Amino acid sequence: MHDLVVTALFVTTATAMVRAGRSDRRDARADRVHLTTETRVFTDKRLQALTDRLQDSLVGVGTITSSAEIVFDRASYARLYIKPEAELAATILSDRELLVLIADFPDVQMRSIRLAEEQLKASQGRLEVGVTVIVHRDPYGDDKLRHWGRERGLTVLPLNIANSMPRGADLSAALCRGLYTHDPFDLTGPARAAHQFFGRANVPDLARRLRDGHIHALFGFRKIGKTSVLNRILDEARAFHGVACVMLDCSDDSLSSLDAAGLLYAIGGAAGEAASVTDSYATTVPLDGAISASDSGRVLLTQIQNAGRPVLLLIDEFDYITPASAVAPHWRAEFNVFFRALRYVYQECARRGMPFSVVVSGVSSHWFTVDAIDGVENAALAFVPEAYLPPLERPESLEMIKQLGRSAGLVFDDEGASSVAAACSDIPSWIRKAGSFVNSCYAQDGRPVALESADVAQLCGEFVEVEGGHLAYSSLSHLFQIYPELGPAAVTCVLDGKPDRVPPRAISTLGRYGLLDENQAGPSGPMVRAGVQRWREEQARSPERLPLSFPTRPAGAVVAGSVSAAGETEWADLLSEVSHRRNVLERELREFVVAILRAECAKVEGRSPGDLLLTAVPLERRTSLVGKPTATIAKLLFWPELINVIKKNWQWFQACFGDRQQLEMYSAIINDRPDAHAKDFDGADLALQRRALGWMQDRVTTSGVL
């Protein structure tokens, strides 16, 4: 009886704290405006006049097939359907009718986008669903409408008629101005909106099964799309299955710093809120309360029981609360405690017929497979199935590439799209980066353009060399850090081609991560090969961290160009280390510079990265480089020329390097290369070189460009 009273007290306290801390969310939801739409014949004479003017201006561009006045959120619009003529249809890559809204307001609002979405959904396939034209007279309306449309996955063609209404070819040009300036391949963060999510056809079915009380895992290396799938499951479960969803993001330091009891208590509080609010969703946040893990488990169990509907717990970035966590080492002791209590809750829910599901997303399944941790039986053993998130199926990759390409005005054929998919091992985030690279290589003028498959294949090879290799290395190095035995296994299989020397389990795991081909005898694609190659090169480097300050020169230190007081062999090793670091940095800096230039040139018509690189080359050398591919030019630049490119385009590089004087000082030190010449070179010179290399490497790495 006492336990029930204590548990009830904890439940009441947790729920009250959550409700008190988040009441502002419910208040905001209560204040939402309920929009209404009414269609009628024209009563607004100005809208009728604008419609007539637009019809006269559409000669040779399109024909109005339907028109009406619409009242939406107490505002009047003219709603038109236009059948585009051949030239406009070819430009927008669609021969369906277009939705046109006339918003005759001095300050256009977001509601125009919401009205467009509503009308497109109601058209039942008659209209081109991804494009709408909005006629307005807001001086700042073009940029606002394009931006709002992109946020909602809609291409808005704004037409500002504040001064005049263009006619014929001028009208067509005005509509399509800026149509392909946005890079649809480029996506910051996980995919969430439906128009950003491709493939993974099993996600809706998975969300349906999770309403009945199941455990599912999404293991995979960084950038394979785990969080995007997790978000999609969340959206499906909330929208269609009436599930109360609780999100636990373990990368949040305030959560990973908790002990097992505190984290379970926070999950219980979030479950109570998710069950009580209308949108069926709550994020786990820390709650005050010093209680045991078993009591916290009872709080969670009671909240699930009181929910009256299925509860789904989604655990993202799971690796932060494992015994191997680098940021929260106390989880070596807390891991077993947490999963012992969570297993109890799950099993008890099953016995009581209360649907409780768990989805775990992380890099490694290792801690669900070991028998014991520090001599204690592993409570999480086999609790979560060892399921990996695979790359996309090839048809899904092709659909993604073609659809995004069409939005950018790039028409891929099957062979060209296959080149991109194969280079990226069908991994969606890599495909986006490769597509963005291809997009940056074509000028905005002249789009849409049908791409030659041979050109696409060549650009894919250039992408892997310039950007893709480092992108793959970033993901794979994190995987090999968490799962150390996979690194040597990948080198042996991917680079050496000797899978017979690798334990079968390691080969199976590499295959399940999507790193090996169908025969599990080689890399799944060029990016994987390049990433593993870079990882092997990095392993050959000294594990010693770059110094943050100058070491003092010891009294009586030898100043010579050949031997130091440390001994000839050790001195030679130190010189070799500096030389190797310089070579690696120089290669990465070339890729970094090209990536920045490509991104910026994509925003401005008529400029190419190659042209900007050539401006830093003396005239006597420039002739021999003109006409060569951008990557080739970058490789042939000398170090001072490479630094000169950065200085000439400082407005784009300032955010990465910060201090121009430091850039000039450290780049000059690196270029001095005393270890490569017959110069006096002592410990202080060595420290200076290493400090300069460390500063430059840190700026390139933390920029996040590579």
Secondary structure as GFF3:
##gff-version 3
##sequence-region A 1 706
A	DSSP	alpha_helix	2	21	.	.	.	ID=ss1
A	DSSP	alpha_helix	23	30	.	.	.	ID=ss2
A	DSSP	beta_strand	37	40	.	.	.	ID=ss3
A	DSSP	alpha_helix	45	57	.	.	.	ID=ss4
A	DSSP	beta_strand	62	72	.	.	.	ID=ss5
A	DSSP	beta_strand	75	84	.	.	.	ID=ss6
A	DSSP	alpha_helix	86	92	.	.	.	ID=ss7
A	DSSP	beta_strand	97	102	.	.	.	ID=ss8
A	DSSP	alpha_helix	111	122	.	.	.	ID=ss9
A	DSSP	beta_strand	127	136	.	.	.	ID=ss10
A	DSSP	alpha_helix	141	151	.	.	.	ID=ss11
A	DSSP	beta_strand	155	160	.	.	.	ID=ss12
A	DSSP	alpha_helix	168	176	.	.	.	ID=ss13
A	DSSP	three_ten_helix	194	196	.	.	.	ID=ss14
A	DSSP	alpha_helix	203	209	.	.	.	ID=ss15
A	DSSP	three_ten_helix	210	212	.	.	.	ID=ss16
A	DSSP	beta_strand	215	219	.	.	.	ID=ss17
A	DSSP	alpha_helix	226	240	.	.	.	ID=ss18
A	DSSP	beta_strand	244	249	.	.	.	ID=ss19
A	DSSP	alpha_helix	253	256	.	.	.	ID=ss20
A	DSSP	alpha_helix	260	276	.	.	.	ID=ss21
A	DSSP	beta_strand	281	283	.	.	.	ID=ss22
A	DSSP	alpha_helix	293	307	.	.	.	ID=ss23
A	DSSP	beta_strand	311	316	.	.	.	ID=ss24
A	DSSP	three_ten_helix	318	321	.	.	.	ID=ss25
A	DSSP	alpha_helix	331	352	.	.	.	ID=ss26
A	DSSP	beta_strand	356	362	.	.	.	ID=ss27
A	DSSP	three_ten_helix	366	368	.	.	.	ID=ss28
A	DSSP	beta_strand	372	373	.	.	.	ID=ss29
A	DSSP	beta_strand	376	377	.	.	.	ID=ss30
A	DSSP	alpha_helix	394	407	.	.	.	ID=ss31
A	DSSP	beta_strand	410	411	.	.	.	ID=ss32
A	DSSP	alpha_helix	414	423	.	.	.	ID=ss33
A	DSSP	alpha_helix	428	440	.	.	.	ID=ss34
A	DSSP	beta_strand	449	450	.	.	.	ID=ss35
A	DSSP	alpha_helix	453	463	.	.	.	ID=ss36
A	DSSP	pi_helix	464	468	.	.	.	ID=ss37
A	DSSP	alpha_helix	469	482	.	.	.	ID=ss38
A	DSSP	alpha_helix	486	490	.	.	.	ID=ss39
A	DSSP	pi_helix	491	495	.	.	.	ID=ss40
A	DSSP	three_ten_helix	499	501	.	.	.	ID=ss41
A	DSSP	alpha_helix	504	512	.	.	.	ID=ss42
A	DSSP	alpha_helix	526	539	.	.	.	ID=ss43
A	DSSP	alpha_helix	568	601	.	.	.	ID=ss44
A	DSSP	alpha_helix	609	614	.	.	.	ID=ss45
A	DSSP	alpha_helix	619	625	.	.	.	ID=ss46
A	DSSP	alpha_helix	630	636	.	.	.	ID=ss47
A	DSSP	alpha_helix	639	648	.	.	.	ID=ss48
A	DSSP	alpha_helix	650	657	.	.	.	ID=ss49
A	DSSP	alpha_helix	660	672	.	.	.	ID=ss50
A	DSSP	three_ten_helix	674	676	.	.	.	ID=ss51
A	DSSP	alpha_helix	683	702	.	.	.	ID=ss52
###
